[in-house]
Amino acid sequence: MTQHPRREIVVASPRQAAGRRYPAVEDLYSASSYGETLLRSLMRAQLGLSLSVLAPAAALVALYPLLVVLLPTLATATVGPVPLSLVILGGGLYPPLVALAFWYVRRSHRVERRFAEILAKDNEESA
């Protein structure tokens, strides 16, 4: 008869994410000028990022109607069986908008990460 090794139950340790506190969060919600300055800087960075994405997106969206007004034949032109407007919208408008969306997400994560690093650094200095 062969001896089998005794079975062991392996359980992962509970994650700390549920009870995790972010450093210096109480500074953000306090009525101090420091907390207000931190939040204002975060909102200013988010506003700048939003405007840097909305400006080219608005220009791209406004470009097609402007082209149709300037060149009315674009509205009825076709490329084979496909209307030219679908080619312009599908190939020339949507891909840059998707690229802008990916760029916005990357930059917004970077802004949030930088803000969290500032909070962590402030917490280390105050400890």
MOPAC internal coordinates of N, CA, C and O (Angstrom, degrees):
PM7 1SCF
backbone

  N    0.0000 0     0.00 0     0.00 0    0    0    0
  C    1.4315 1     0.00 0     0.00 0    1    0    0
  C    1.5225 1   108.88 1     0.00 0    2    1    0
  O    1.2310 1   121.03 1   -47.35 1    3    2    1
  N    1.3253 1   115.64 1   132.65 1    3    2    1
  C    1.4560 1   121.30 1  -176.68 1    5    3    2
  C    1.5182 1   110.12 1   -89.24 1    6    5    3
  O    1.2310 1   121.83 1   -42.71 1    7    6    5
  N    1.3090 1   114.10 1   137.29 1    7    6    5
  C    1.4747 1   119.48 1   177.39 1    9    7    6
  C    1.5267 1   109.10 1   -84.30 1   10    9    7
  O    1.2310 1   120.66 1   -57.31 1   11   10    9
  N    1.2915 1   116.35 1   122.69 1   11   10    9
  C    1.4567 1   121.35 1   174.89 1   13   11   10
  C    1.5237 1   108.62 1   -93.22 1   14   13   11
  O    1.2310 1   120.72 1   -37.90 1   15   14   13
  N    1.3186 1   116.23 1   142.10 1   15   14   13
  C    1.4631 1   117.14 1   177.79 1   17   15   14
  C    1.5288 1   110.56 1   -64.23 1   18   17   15
  O    1.2310 1   121.75 1   -33.24 1   19   18   17
  N    1.3028 1   114.26 1   146.76 1   19   18   17
  C    1.4589 1   120.50 1  -179.38 1   21   19   18
  C    1.5325 1   109.14 1   -65.08 1   22   21   19
  O    1.2310 1   120.18 1   -44.44 1   23   22   21
  N    1.3164 1   117.26 1   135.56 1   23   22   21
  C    1.4602 1   121.61 1   179.46 1   25   23   22
  C    1.5162 1   110.43 1   -76.37 1   26   25   23
  O    1.2310 1   122.35 1   -39.58 1   27   26   25
  N    1.3182 1   113.10 1   140.42 1   27   26   25
  C    1.4605 1   118.79 1   177.21 1   29   27   26
  C    1.5144 1   108.78 1  -122.37 1   30   29   27
  O    1.2310 1   121.14 1   -36.18 1   31   30   29
  N    1.2923 1   115.43 1   143.82 1   31   30   29
  C    1.4587 1   120.53 1   176.64 1   33   31   30
  C    1.5213 1   107.55 1   -94.72 1   34   33   31
  O    1.2310 1   121.19 1   -54.48 1   35   34   33
  N    1.3222 1   115.33 1   125.52 1   35   34   33
  C    1.4581 1   120.78 1   179.49 1   37   35   34
  C    1.5207 1   107.80 1  -107.31 1   38   37   35
  O    1.2310 1   121.22 1   -55.91 1   39   38   37
  N    1.3049 1   115.26 1   124.09 1   39   38   37
  C    1.4562 1   120.62 1  -179.14 1   41   39   38
  C    1.5167 1   107.92 1  -121.32 1   42   41   39
  O    1.2310 1   120.83 1   -47.59 1   43   42   41
  N    1.3203 1   116.03 1   132.41 1   43   42   41
  C    1.4676 1   120.30 1   177.97 1   45   43   42
  C    1.5221 1   109.54 1   -71.29 1   46   45   43
  O    1.2310 1   121.44 1   -31.89 1   47   46   45
  N    1.3133 1   114.86 1   148.11 1   47   46   45
  C    1.4530 1   118.55 1   177.78 1   49   47   46
  C    1.5224 1   108.93 1   -70.48 1   50   49   47
  O    1.2310 1   119.85 1   -32.54 1   51   50   49
  N    1.3196 1   117.89 1   147.46 1   51   50   49
  C    1.4705 1   119.15 1  -179.23 1   53   51   50
  C    1.5223 1   110.92 1   -64.85 1   54   53   51
  O    1.2310 1   121.46 1   -35.39 1   55   54   53
  N    1.2868 1   114.81 1   144.61 1   55   54   53
  C    1.4601 1   119.63 1  -179.71 1   57   55   54
  C    1.5159 1   110.06 1   -75.83 1   58   57   55
  O    1.2310 1   121.73 1   -29.57 1   59   58   57
  N    1.2974 1   114.29 1   150.43 1   59   58   57
  C    1.4513 1   120.73 1  -179.03 1   61   59   58
  C    1.5219 1   112.96 1   -91.59 1   62   61   59
  O    1.2310 1   119.91 1   179.76 1   63   62   61
  N    1.3288 1   117.78 1    -0.24 1   63   62   61
  C    1.4643 1   120.89 1  -173.18 1   65   63   62
  C    1.5231 1   112.40 1   -63.17 1   66   65   63
  O    1.2310 1   120.38 1   145.58 1   67   66   65
  N    1.3393 1   116.87 1   -34.42 1   67   66   65
  C    1.4547 1   118.68 1  -175.65 1   69   67   66
  C    1.5252 1   111.29 1   -65.77 1   70   69   67
  O    1.2310 1   120.17 1   138.94 1   71   70   69
  N    1.3133 1   117.27 1   -41.06 1   71   70   69
  C    1.4514 1   120.02 1  -177.40 1   73   71   70
  C    1.5135 1   113.29 1   -99.89 1   74   73   71
  O    1.2310 1   120.25 1  -171.50 1   75   74   73
  N    1.3001 1   117.13 1     8.50 1   75   74   73
  C    1.4580 1   120.74 1  -175.24 1   77   75   74
  C    1.5233 1   110.68 1   -72.06 1   78   77   75
  O    1.2310 1   121.10 1   -45.66 1   79   78   77
  N    1.3006 1   115.50 1   134.34 1   79   78   77
  C    1.4602 1   120.63 1   176.87 1   81   79   78
  C    1.5029 1   108.54 1  -106.06 1   82   81   79
  O    1.2310 1   120.83 1   -40.88 1   83   82   81
  N    1.3037 1   116.03 1   139.12 1   83   82   81
  C    1.4423 1   120.27 1   176.71 1   85   83   82
  C    1.5151 1   108.60 1   -82.87 1   86   85   83
  O    1.2310 1   120.73 1   -38.95 1   87   86   85
  N    1.3187 1   116.21 1   141.05 1   87   86   85
  C    1.4504 1   119.71 1  -176.40 1   89   87   86
  C    1.5187 1   112.22 1   -66.29 1   90   89   87
  O    1.2310 1   121.39 1   -40.40 1   91   90   89
  N    1.2996 1   114.95 1   139.60 1   91   90   89
  C    1.4611 1   124.49 1   173.31 1   93   91   90
  C    1.5209 1   113.46 1    59.74 1   94   93   91
  O    1.2310 1   120.22 1  -155.35 1   95   94   93
  N    1.3266 1   117.19 1    24.65 1   95   94   93
  C    1.4594 1   119.63 1   178.59 1   97   95   94
  C    1.5188 1   110.37 1   -67.00 1   98   97   95
  O    1.2310 1   120.70 1   146.54 1   99   98   97
  N    1.3064 1   116.26 1   -33.46 1   99   98   97
  C    1.4634 1   118.32 1  -179.96 1  101   99   98
  C    1.5261 1   111.32 1   -62.85 1  102  101   99
  O    1.2310 1   120.11 1   154.23 1  103  102  101
  N    1.3411 1   117.39 1   -25.77 1  103  102  101
  C    1.4658 1   120.15 1   175.35 1  105  103  102
  C    1.5245 1   111.62 1   -65.01 1  106  105  103
  O    1.2310 1   120.51 1   146.78 1  107  106  105
  N    1.3236 1   116.62 1   -33.22 1  107  106  105
  C    1.4558 1   120.08 1  -178.09 1  109  107  106
  C    1.5209 1   112.05 1   -69.47 1  110  109  107
  O    1.2310 1   120.56 1   144.07 1  111  110  109
  N    1.3113 1   116.53 1   -35.93 1  111  110  109
  C    1.4560 1   119.99 1  -175.30 1  113  111  110
  C    1.5181 1   112.88 1   -95.37 1  114  113  111
  O    1.2310 1   120.32 1   174.76 1  115  114  113
  N    1.3076 1   116.99 1    -5.24 1  115  114  113
  C    1.4562 1   119.17 1   177.57 1  117  115  114
  C    1.5255 1   108.96 1   -75.99 1  118  117  115
  O    1.2310 1   121.09 1   -15.46 1  119  118  117
  N    1.2954 1   115.53 1   164.54 1  119  118  117
  C    1.4684 1   120.86 1  -178.42 1  121  119  118
  C    1.5298 1   111.65 1   -85.53 1  122  121  119
  O    1.2310 1   120.33 1  -163.10 1  123  122  121
  N    1.3290 1   116.98 1    16.90 1  123  122  121
  C    1.4603 1   119.78 1  -177.11 1  125  123  122
  C    1.5275 1   110.25 1   -79.16 1  126  125  123
  O    1.2310 1   121.55 1   -22.72 1  127  126  125
  N    1.3099 1   114.64 1   157.28 1  127  126  125
  C    1.4641 1   118.91 1   178.13 1  129  127  126
  C    1.5282 1   110.70 1   -70.03 1  130  129  127
  O    1.2310 1   120.08 1   154.35 1  131  130  129
  N    1.3273 1   117.45 1   -25.65 1  131  130  129
  C    1.4610 1   121.09 1   178.29 1  133  131  130
  C    1.5261 1   110.62 1   -64.64 1  134  133  131
  O    1.2310 1   120.21 1   132.99 1  135  134  133
  N    1.3277 1   117.21 1   -47.01 1  135  134  133
  C    1.4613 1   121.26 1   178.72 1  137  135  134
  C    1.5131 1   111.66 1   -63.41 1  138  137  135
  O    1.2310 1   120.70 1   139.45 1  139  138  137
  N    1.3367 1   116.26 1   -40.55 1  139  138  137
  C    1.4580 1   119.98 1   178.03 1  141  139  138
  C    1.5269 1   110.98 1   -64.17 1  142  141  139
  O    1.2310 1   120.61 1   141.80 1  143  142  141
  N    1.3377 1   116.44 1   -38.20 1  143  142  141
  C    1.4669 1   120.44 1   179.24 1  145  143  142
  C    1.5173 1   110.72 1   -66.38 1  146  145  143
  O    1.2310 1   120.27 1   138.98 1  147  146  145
  N    1.3373 1   117.09 1   -41.02 1  147  146  145
  C    1.4672 1   120.13 1   177.89 1  149  147  146
  C    1.5221 1   111.44 1   -61.79 1  150  149  147
  O    1.2310 1   120.84 1   132.46 1  151  150  149
  N    1.3238 1   115.99 1   -47.54 1  151  150  149
  C    1.4623 1   118.99 1  -179.47 1  153  151  150
  C    1.5235 1   111.44 1   -66.20 1  154  153  151
  O    1.2310 1   119.94 1   141.50 1  155  154  153
  N    1.3093 1   117.72 1   -38.50 1  155  154  153
  C    1.4614 1   121.07 1   179.32 1  157  155  154
  C    1.5260 1   110.57 1   -63.37 1  158  157  155
  O    1.2310 1   120.60 1   140.16 1  159  158  157
  N    1.3346 1   116.46 1   -39.84 1  159  158  157
  C    1.4679 1   119.06 1   179.59 1  161  159  158
  C    1.5329 1   111.11 1   -67.18 1  162  161  159
  O    1.2310 1   120.41 1   141.87 1  163  162  161
  N    1.3285 1   116.83 1   -38.13 1  163  162  161
  C    1.4664 1   120.05 1   176.75 1  165  163  162
  C    1.5233 1   110.75 1   -64.72 1  166  165  163
  O    1.2310 1   120.48 1   134.38 1  167  166  165
  N    1.3198 1   116.70 1   -45.62 1  167  166  165
  C    1.4648 1   119.52 1  -179.49 1  169  167  166
  C    1.5233 1   111.43 1   -66.14 1  170  169  167
  O    1.2310 1   119.98 1   144.68 1  171  170  169
  N    1.3284 1   117.64 1   -35.32 1  171  170  169
  C    1.4628 1   120.53 1   177.92 1  173  171  170
  C    1.5290 1   110.48 1   -66.10 1  174  173  171
  O    1.2310 1   120.33 1   139.41 1  175  174  173
  N    1.3297 1   116.98 1   -40.59 1  175  174  173
  C    1.4698 1   120.42 1   178.14 1  177  175  174
  C    1.5262 1   110.42 1   -65.68 1  178  177  175
  O    1.2310 1   120.24 1   139.30 1  179  178  177
  N    1.3419 1   117.14 1   -40.70 1  179  178  177
  C    1.4561 1   120.32 1   178.77 1  181  179  178
  C    1.5242 1   111.53 1   -67.03 1  182  181  179
  O    1.2310 1   120.08 1   141.72 1  183  182  181
  N    1.3275 1   117.46 1   -38.28 1  183  182  181
  C    1.4599 1   120.95 1   178.05 1  185  183  182
  C    1.5253 1   111.01 1   -65.75 1  186  185  183
  O    1.2310 1   120.44 1   135.87 1  187  186  185
  N    1.3131 1   116.77 1   -44.13 1  187  186  185
  C    1.4596 1   119.95 1   178.31 1  189  187  186
  C    1.5165 1   111.92 1   -61.16 1  190  189  187
  O    1.2310 1   120.77 1   138.66 1  191  190  189
  N    1.3225 1   116.13 1   -41.34 1  191  190  189
  C    1.4576 1   120.63 1   178.03 1  193  191  190
  C    1.5246 1   110.84 1   -64.77 1  194  193  191
  O    1.2310 1   120.33 1   136.08 1  195  194  193
  N    1.3179 1   116.98 1   -43.92 1  195  194  193
  C    1.4702 1   120.36 1   179.75 1  197  195  194
  C    1.5198 1   111.50 1   -62.19 1  198  197  195
  O    1.2310 1   120.46 1   137.03 1  199  198  197
  N    1.3239 1   116.72 1   -42.97 1  199  198  197
  C    1.4642 1   119.81 1   179.76 1  201  199  198
  C    1.5278 1   111.50 1   -67.60 1  202  201  199
  O    1.2310 1   120.73 1   145.66 1  203  202  201
  N    1.3413 1   116.21 1   -34.34 1  203  202  201
  C    1.4632 1   118.62 1   179.90 1  205  203  202
  C    1.5256 1   111.67 1   -70.19 1  206  205  203
  O    1.2310 1   119.63 1   162.15 1  207  206  205
  N    1.3123 1   118.31 1   -17.85 1  207  206  205
  C    1.4585 1   121.81 1   176.17 1  209  207  206
  C    1.5302 1   110.75 1   -95.94 1  210  209  207
  O    1.2310 1   120.55 1   141.75 1  211  210  209
  N    1.3257 1   116.55 1   -38.25 1  211  210  209
  C    1.4565 1   119.29 1  -177.22 1  213  211  210
  C    1.5309 1   113.01 1   -68.79 1  214  213  211
  O    1.2310 1   119.76 1   145.48 1  215  214  213
  N    1.3083 1   118.06 1   -34.52 1  215  214  213
  C    1.4657 1   120.18 1  -178.82 1  217  215  214
  C    1.5368 1   112.14 1   -62.23 1  218  217  215
  O    1.2310 1   119.22 1   127.28 1  219  218  217
  N    1.3412 1   119.10 1   -52.72 1  219  218  217
  C    1.4717 1   117.04 1   177.67 1  221  219  218
  C    1.5302 1   113.01 1   -67.69 1  222  221  219
  O    1.2310 1   119.99 1   147.99 1  223  222  221
  N    1.3394 1   117.63 1   -32.01 1  223  222  221
  C    1.4660 1   119.65 1   178.52 1  225  223  222
  C    1.5268 1   110.37 1   -65.56 1  226  225  223
  O    1.2310 1   120.26 1   137.15 1  227  226  225
  N    1.3288 1   117.11 1   -42.85 1  227  226  225
  C    1.4660 1   120.08 1   178.50 1  229  227  226
  C    1.5276 1   110.68 1   -65.13 1  230  229  227
  O    1.2310 1   120.33 1   141.88 1  231  230  229
  N    1.3192 1   116.97 1   -38.12 1  231  230  229
  C    1.4574 1   120.11 1   177.99 1  233  231  230
  C    1.5334 1   110.76 1   -64.23 1  234  233  231
  O    1.2310 1   120.31 1   138.28 1  235  234  233
  N    1.3161 1   117.02 1   -41.72 1  235  234  233
  C    1.4625 1   120.22 1   178.56 1  237  235  234
  C    1.5244 1   112.02 1   -64.49 1  238  237  235
  O    1.2310 1   120.88 1   136.89 1  239  238  237
  N    1.3334 1   115.91 1   -43.11 1  239  238  237
  C    1.4613 1   119.85 1  -178.27 1  241  239  238
  C    1.5262 1   110.47 1   -68.07 1  242  241  239
  O    1.2310 1   119.67 1   143.28 1  243  242  241
  N    1.3171 1   118.23 1   -36.72 1  243  242  241
  C    1.4666 1   121.65 1  -178.93 1  245  243  242
  C    1.5260 1   112.11 1   -77.50 1  246  245  243
  O    1.2310 1   120.07 1   163.91 1  247  246  245
  N    1.3127 1   117.47 1   -16.09 1  247  246  245
  C    1.4599 1   120.33 1  -175.40 1  249  247  246
  C    1.5314 1   112.70 1   -66.82 1  250  249  247
  O    1.2310 1   119.31 1   137.33 1  251  250  249
  N    1.3169 1   118.92 1   -42.67 1  251  250  249
  C    1.4631 1   120.65 1  -177.03 1  253  251  250
  C    1.5284 1   112.16 1   -65.08 1  254  253  251
  O    1.2310 1   118.68 1   129.33 1  255  254  253
  N    1.3389 1   120.13 1   -50.67 1  255  254  253
  C    1.4759 1   117.70 1   177.59 1  257  255  254
  C    1.5261 1   112.43 1   -59.55 1  258  257  255
  O    1.2310 1   120.21 1   145.54 1  259  258  257
  N    1.3278 1   117.20 1   -34.46 1  259  258  257
  C    1.4586 1   120.40 1   177.80 1  261  259  258
  C    1.5300 1   110.68 1   -64.75 1  262  261  259
  O    1.2310 1   120.68 1   137.99 1  263  262  261
  N    1.3305 1   116.30 1   -42.01 1  263  262  261
  C    1.4645 1   120.20 1   177.18 1  265  263  262
  C    1.5242 1   111.95 1   -63.01 1  266  265  263
  O    1.2310 1   120.25 1   141.03 1  267  266  265
  N    1.3438 1   117.14 1   -38.97 1  267  266  265
  C    1.4612 1   120.71 1  -179.69 1  269  267  266
  C    1.5200 1   110.41 1   -67.84 1  270  269  267
  O    1.2310 1   120.19 1   143.66 1  271  270  269
  N    1.3255 1   117.24 1   -36.34 1  271  270  269
  C    1.4658 1   119.95 1   178.01 1  273  271  270
  C    1.5250 1   110.28 1   -68.71 1  274  273  271
  O    1.2310 1   120.67 1   137.65 1  275  274  273
  N    1.3307 1   116.33 1   -42.35 1  275  274  273
  C    1.4603 1   119.70 1  -178.29 1  277  275  274
  C    1.5317 1   112.51 1   -73.66 1  278  277  275
  O    1.2310 1   120.93 1   143.99 1  279  278  277
  N    1.3309 1   115.83 1   -36.01 1  279  278  277
  C    1.4733 1   121.10 1  -179.74 1  281  279  278
  C    1.5364 1   108.94 1  -125.51 1  282  281  279
  O    1.2310 1   119.47 1   -94.36 1  283  282  281
  N    1.3152 1   118.61 1    85.64 1  283  282  281
  C    1.4763 1   121.03 1  -175.08 1  285  283  282
  C    1.5265 1   114.03 1   -60.99 1  286  285  283
  O    1.2310 1   119.59 1   159.52 1  287  286  285
  N    1.3010 1   118.40 1   -20.48 1  287  286  285
  C    1.4712 1   119.43 1   179.70 1  289  287  286
  C    1.5247 1   112.29 1   -69.57 1  290  289  287
  O    1.2310 1   119.87 1   161.81 1  291  290  289
  N    1.3317 1   117.85 1   -18.19 1  291  290  289
  C    1.4757 1   120.50 1   177.52 1  293  291  290
  C    1.5197 1   111.40 1   -64.55 1  294  293  291
  O    1.2310 1   119.93 1   149.77 1  295  294  293
  N    1.3192 1   117.73 1   -30.23 1  295  294  293
  C    1.4654 1   121.16 1  -177.71 1  297  295  294
  C    1.5184 1   112.32 1   -66.19 1  298  297  295
  O    1.2310 1   120.18 1   150.31 1  299  298  297
  N    1.3371 1   117.26 1   -29.69 1  299  298  297
  C    1.4707 1   119.84 1  -176.71 1  301  299  298
  C    1.5272 1   113.20 1  -110.96 1  302  301  299
  O    1.2310 1   119.85 1   175.71 1  303  302  301
  N    1.3197 1   117.88 1    -4.29 1  303  302  301
  C    1.4665 1   120.69 1  -177.71 1  305  303  302
  C    1.5237 1   110.95 1   -70.77 1  306  305  303
  O    1.2310 1   121.18 1   -27.47 1  307  306  305
  N    1.3346 1   115.34 1   152.53 1  307  306  305
  C    1.4651 1   120.83 1   178.06 1  309  307  306
  C    1.5198 1   109.40 1  -130.75 1  310  309  307
  O    1.2310 1   121.31 1   -25.36 1  311  310  309
  N    1.3252 1   115.11 1   154.64 1  311  310  309
  C    1.4596 1   122.67 1   172.58 1  313  311  310
  C    1.5231 1   104.55 1  -116.85 1  314  313  311
  O    1.2310 1   121.15 1   -82.21 1  315  314  313
  N    1.3104 1   115.41 1    97.79 1  315  314  313
  C    1.4608 1   119.53 1  -172.03 1  317  315  314
  C    1.5208 1   107.73 1    67.19 1  318  317  315
  O    1.2310 1   119.94 1    48.41 1  319  318  317
  N    1.3345 1   117.72 1  -131.59 1  319  318  317
  C    1.4606 1   119.68 1   178.90 1  321  319  318
  C    1.5362 1   113.36 1   -86.24 1  322  321  319
  O    1.2310 1   120.28 1   175.90 1  323  322  321
  N    1.3337 1   117.08 1    -4.10 1  323  322  321
  C    1.4586 1   121.27 1  -174.35 1  325  323  322
  C    1.5292 1   109.87 1   -98.93 1  326  325  323
  O    1.2310 1   120.07 1   -47.84 1  327  326  325
  N    1.3383 1   117.46 1   132.16 1  327  326  325
  C    1.4639 1   119.31 1   176.03 1  329  327  326
  C    1.5327 1   110.88 1   -62.87 1  330  329  327
  O    1.2310 1   121.14 1   -38.56 1  331  330  329
  N    1.3188 1   115.42 1   141.44 1  331  330  329
  C    1.4636 1   120.81 1  -178.92 1  333  331  330
  C    1.5234 1   112.03 1   -60.75 1  334  333  331
  O    1.2310 1   120.42 1   149.02 1  335  334  333
  N    1.3256 1   116.80 1   -30.98 1  335  334  333
  C    1.4687 1   119.44 1   179.34 1  337  335  334
  C    1.5277 1   111.28 1   -61.65 1  338  337  335
  O    1.2310 1   119.83 1   142.26 1  339  338  337
  N    1.3306 1   117.92 1   -37.74 1  339  338  337
  C    1.4708 1   120.36 1   177.48 1  341  339  338
  C    1.5234 1   111.19 1   -67.90 1  342  341  339
  O    1.2310 1   120.66 1   142.08 1  343  342  341
  N    1.3102 1   116.34 1   -37.92 1  343  342  341
  C    1.4643 1   119.95 1   178.09 1  345  343  342
  C    1.5281 1   109.92 1   -64.69 1  346  345  343
  O    1.2310 1   120.65 1   135.86 1  347  346  345
  N    1.3272 1   116.37 1   -44.14 1  347  346  345
  C    1.4644 1   119.98 1  -179.83 1  349  347  346
  C    1.5246 1   110.66 1   -65.51 1  350  349  347
  O    1.2310 1   120.47 1   134.27 1  351  350  349
  N    1.3325 1   116.71 1   -45.73 1  351  350  349
  C    1.4670 1   119.61 1  -178.84 1  353  351  350
  C    1.5215 1   111.42 1   -68.94 1  354  353  351
  O    1.2310 1   120.41 1   133.82 1  355  354  353
  N    1.3280 1   116.82 1   -46.18 1  355  354  353
  C    1.4607 1   120.20 1  -176.04 1  357  355  354
  C    1.5040 1   114.11 1   -74.41 1  358  357  355
  O    1.2310 1   120.28 1   144.57 1  359  358  357
  N    1.3225 1   117.06 1   -35.43 1  359  358  357
  C    1.4600 1   119.51 1  -176.77 1  361  359  358
  C    1.5049 1   114.65 1  -101.11 1  362  361  359
  O    1.2310 1   120.22 1   155.08 1  363  362  361
  N    1.3287 1   117.18 1   -24.92 1  363  362  361
  C    1.4528 1   119.46 1  -175.40 1  365  363  362
  C    1.5086 1   115.04 1  -110.21 1  366  365  363
  O    1.2310 1   120.02 1   160.45 1  367  366  365
  N    1.3316 1   117.57 1   -19.55 1  367  366  365
  C    1.4549 1   119.37 1  -176.10 1  369  367  366
  C    1.5230 1   112.26 1  -106.67 1  370  369  367
  O    1.2310 1   119.84 1   129.96 1  371  370  369
  N    1.3146 1   117.90 1   -50.04 1  371  370  369
  C    1.4537 1   120.34 1  -174.54 1  373  371  370
  C    1.5300 1   114.58 1   -67.81 1  374  373  371
  O    1.2310 1   118.42 1   137.03 1  375  374  373
  N    1.3169 1   120.62 1   -42.97 1  375  374  373
  C    1.4721 1   118.49 1   178.81 1  377  375  374
  C    1.5377 1   114.07 1   -58.23 1  378  377  375
  O    1.2310 1   118.85 1   136.42 1  379  378  377
  N    1.3440 1   119.80 1   -43.58 1  379  378  377
  C    1.4663 1   117.48 1   176.32 1  381  379  378
  C    1.5293 1   112.77 1   -65.24 1  382  381  379
  O    1.2310 1   120.02 1   146.49 1  383  382  381
  N    1.3338 1   117.56 1   -33.51 1  383  382  381
  C    1.4647 1   119.39 1   177.31 1  385  383  382
  C    1.5279 1   111.28 1   -66.73 1  386  385  383
  O    1.2310 1   120.59 1   141.02 1  387  386  385
  N    1.3215 1   116.49 1   -38.98 1  387  386  385
  C    1.4715 1   119.92 1   176.79 1  389  387  386
  C    1.5291 1   110.11 1   -65.93 1  390  389  387
  O    1.2310 1   120.33 1   139.31 1  391  390  389
  N    1.3209 1   116.98 1   -40.69 1  391  390  389
  C    1.4703 1   120.44 1   177.25 1  393  391  390
  C    1.5292 1   110.68 1   -62.85 1  394  393  391
  O    1.2310 1   120.11 1   139.34 1  395  394  393
  N    1.3196 1   117.40 1   -40.66 1  395  394  393
  C    1.4676 1   120.55 1   176.14 1  397  395  394
  C    1.5244 1   111.24 1   -62.29 1  398  397  395
  O    1.2310 1   120.76 1   141.02 1  399  398  397
  N    1.3299 1   116.15 1   -38.98 1  399  398  397
  C    1.4669 1   119.83 1   179.36 1  401  399  398
  C    1.5282 1   110.64 1   -64.12 1  402  401  399
  O    1.2310 1   119.87 1   135.48 1  403  402  401
  N    1.3336 1   117.85 1   -44.52 1  403  402  401
  C    1.4638 1   120.51 1   178.09 1  405  403  402
  C    1.5280 1   110.99 1   -62.96 1  406  405  403
  O    1.2310 1   120.72 1   138.23 1  407  406  405
  N    1.3231 1   116.23 1   -41.77 1  407  406  405
  C    1.4592 1   120.26 1   178.95 1  409  407  406
  C    1.5231 1   110.42 1   -62.74 1  410  409  407
  O    1.2310 1   120.57 1   138.37 1  411  410  409
  N    1.3362 1   116.52 1   -41.63 1  411  410  409
  C    1.4646 1   120.74 1   179.46 1  413  411  410
  C    1.5251 1   111.04 1   -61.92 1  414  413  411
  O    1.2310 1   120.33 1   135.95 1  415  414  413
  N    1.3205 1   116.97 1   -44.05 1  415  414  413
  C    1.4729 1   120.20 1  -179.28 1  417  415  414
  C    1.5273 1   110.52 1   -63.32 1  418  417  415
  O    1.2310 1   120.22 1   135.76 1  419  418  417
  N    1.3381 1   117.19 1   -44.24 1  419  418  417
  C    1.4693 1   119.95 1   178.72 1  421  419  418
  C    1.5168 1   111.20 1   -60.46 1  422  421  419
  O    1.2310 1   120.56 1   133.43 1  423  422  421
  N    1.3298 1   116.53 1   -46.57 1  423  422  421
  C    1.4563 1   120.44 1  -178.56 1  425  423  422
  C    1.5222 1   111.98 1   -67.06 1  426  425  423
  O    1.2310 1   119.67 1   141.78 1  427  426  425
  N    1.3333 1   118.23 1   -38.22 1  427  426  425
  C    1.4610 1   119.80 1  -179.90 1  429  427  426
  C    1.5249 1   110.68 1   -67.10 1  430  429  427
  O    1.2310 1   120.10 1   142.87 1  431  430  429
  N    1.3377 1   117.41 1   -37.13 1  431  430  429
  C    1.4646 1   119.67 1   175.31 1  433  431  430
  C    1.5290 1   110.27 1   -64.14 1  434  433  431
  O    1.2310 1   120.49 1   141.33 1  435  434  433
  N    1.3281 1   116.67 1   -38.67 1  435  434  433
  C    1.4569 1   120.22 1   178.95 1  437  435  434
  C    1.5286 1   111.05 1   -64.94 1  438  437  435
  O    1.2310 1   120.06 1   139.04 1  439  438  437
  N    1.3274 1   117.48 1   -40.96 1  439  438  437
  C    1.4731 1   121.34 1   177.97 1  441  439  438
  C    1.5258 1   110.04 1   -63.09 1  442  441  439
  O    1.2310 1   120.16 1   135.15 1  443  442  441
  N    1.3200 1   117.29 1   -44.85 1  443  442  441
  C    1.4607 1   120.74 1   179.87 1  445  443  442
  C    1.5273 1   111.46 1   -65.27 1  446  445  443
  O    1.2310 1   120.46 1   139.60 1  447  446  445
  N    1.3352 1   116.72 1   -40.40 1  447  446  445
  C    1.4653 1   120.43 1   179.10 1  449  447  446
  C    1.5246 1   110.64 1   -63.91 1  450  449  447
  O    1.2310 1   120.81 1   137.63 1  451  450  449
  N    1.3395 1   116.06 1   -42.37 1  451  450  449
  C    1.4593 1   120.23 1   178.90 1  453  451  450
  C    1.5251 1   110.71 1   -63.59 1  454  453  451
  O    1.2310 1   120.29 1   140.30 1  455  454  453
  N    1.3274 1   117.04 1   -39.70 1  455  454  453
  C    1.4553 1   121.21 1   178.45 1  457  455  454
  C    1.5291 1   110.51 1   -64.49 1  458  457  455
  O    1.2310 1   120.50 1   137.80 1  459  458  457
  N    1.3365 1   116.66 1   -42.20 1  459  458  457
  C    1.4711 1   120.24 1   177.93 1  461  459  458
  C    1.5268 1   110.79 1   -64.72 1  462  461  459
  O    1.2310 1   120.07 1   143.58 1  463  462  461
  N    1.3386 1   117.47 1   -36.42 1  463  462  461
  C    1.4650 1   120.30 1   177.05 1  465  463  462
  C    1.5194 1   111.35 1   -65.46 1  466  465  463
  O    1.2310 1   120.51 1   141.27 1  467  466  465
  N    1.3310 1   116.63 1   -38.73 1  467  466  465
  C    1.4691 1   119.59 1   176.51 1  469  467  466
  C    1.5181 1   110.53 1   -62.86 1  470  469  467
  O    1.2310 1   120.47 1   137.49 1  471  470  469
  N    1.3248 1   116.70 1   -42.51 1  471  470  469
  C    1.4596 1   120.22 1   178.94 1  473  471  470
  C    1.5315 1   110.71 1   -63.92 1  474  473  471
  O    1.2310 1   120.53 1   137.27 1  475  474  473
  N    1.3375 1   116.60 1   -42.73 1  475  474  473
  C    1.4620 1   120.11 1   179.86 1  477  475  474
  C    1.5109 1   110.90 1   -64.86 1  478  477  475
  O    1.2310 1   120.54 1   139.13 1  479  478  477
  N    1.3295 1   116.57 1   -40.87 1  479  478  477
  C    1.4586 1   121.21 1  -179.99 1  481  479  478
  C    1.5320 1   110.17 1   -64.69 1  482  481  479
  O    1.2310 1   120.70 1   137.37 1  483  482  481
  N    1.3287 1   116.27 1   -42.63 1  483  482  481
  C    1.4684 1   120.18 1   178.06 1  485  483  482
  C    1.5123 1   111.14 1   -63.42 1  486  485  483
  O    1.2310 1   120.85 1   142.55 1  487  486  485
  N    1.3386 1   115.98 1   -37.45 1  487  486  485
  C    1.4574 1   119.93 1   179.86 1  489  487  486
  C    1.5294 1   110.77 1   -67.40 1  490  489  487
  O    1.2310 1   120.28 1   141.22 1  491  490  489
  N    1.3389 1   117.06 1   -38.78 1  491  490  489
  C    1.4666 1   120.10 1   178.65 1  493  491  490
  C    1.5220 1   111.03 1   -66.40 1  494  493  491
  O    1.2310 1   120.58 1   140.84 1  495  494  493
  N    1.3414 1   116.49 1   -39.16 1  495  494  493
  C    1.4497 1   119.93 1  -179.16 1  497  495  494
  C    1.5221 1   112.16 1   -69.89 1  498  497  495
  O    1.2310 1   120.72 1   147.80 1  499  498  497
  N    1.3467 1   116.23 1   -32.20 1  499  498  497
  C    1.4622 1   118.45 1  -178.43 1  501  499  498
  C    1.5213 1   111.73 1   -81.78 1  502  501  499
  O    1.2310 1   120.02 1   163.63 1  503  502  501
  N    1.3291 1   117.57 1   -16.37 1  503  502  501
  C    1.4715 1   120.35 1  -178.93 1  505  503  502
  C    1.5042 1   112.37 1   -81.76 1  506  505  503
  O    1.2310 1   120.10 1   180.00 1  507  506  505

